[in-house]
């Protein structure tokens, strides 16, 4: 299952989530507010 399918199934626009990115073997947590998917 890919990340966007998980978001489509379990998340809503306006919801805030934490995304963890690993850079140089160090985790960086980013707080993200989800927006609406564009039409099309």
Residue pairs with C-beta under 8 A, 6 or more apart in sequence:
7 34
11 17
11 34
12 34
13 34
13 35
13 36
13 37
14 33
14 34
15 33
15 34
16 31
16 32
16 33
16 34
17 31
17 32
17 34
18 29
18 30
18 31
18 32
19 29
19 30
19 32
20 27
20 28
20 29
20 30
21 27
21 28
21 30
22 28
